[in-house]
């Protein structure tokens, strides 16, 4: 029984280690999908990854997670976050803070979801991701754009300007028809690649700084060793000189103890 427990522990450790190796074997970026309920976040994510659409509504409880292979062995880790306020404290701490790309989803037929982009932008700004995260605003369900009560693109652009969202980061999509999804993929890929390039540059700069620090330490150690060696050599020379002078001043038959 003890052997079985030990074997199980070894297997568990090996599994965790393999996962850790796999995590660091590729470049990845965290992408958070946020927005009001019923804006189609999950359907948009499914379109991006699988190119499919399911005509059903199942509210996301807390968060859903998936990965999307971009290119050159790079990976987007997509967190589909619930729009329900009761989950938000957990969501903010666990997922949004780590995001480098934040995608806010709105429903073009629901004015409240368009107006609430300010609320979501405020949440982003209050999170730890606010300093360098890219914000993309997805206006979904554009197949219903011509229906009565739909928000116009002019109103959406005005709302974007008021909330510091770049116009080129407004993507109009239809998860049901697939329209605009390729534009969203390209925008996500471009933002991810910019992050990878910046992250690589930062890592190289940090590595250069570490190497420079090691070089400075090595130089200091070398100089210190040289100085200490010179001091020790000088002390030995002085000692030898004193011993020799003392020997000359004593009778020839006197034994010097050293």
Order of alpha helices (4+ residues) and beta strands (2+ residues): alpha-beta-alpha-beta-beta-alpha-beta-alpha-alpha-beta-alpha-beta-alpha
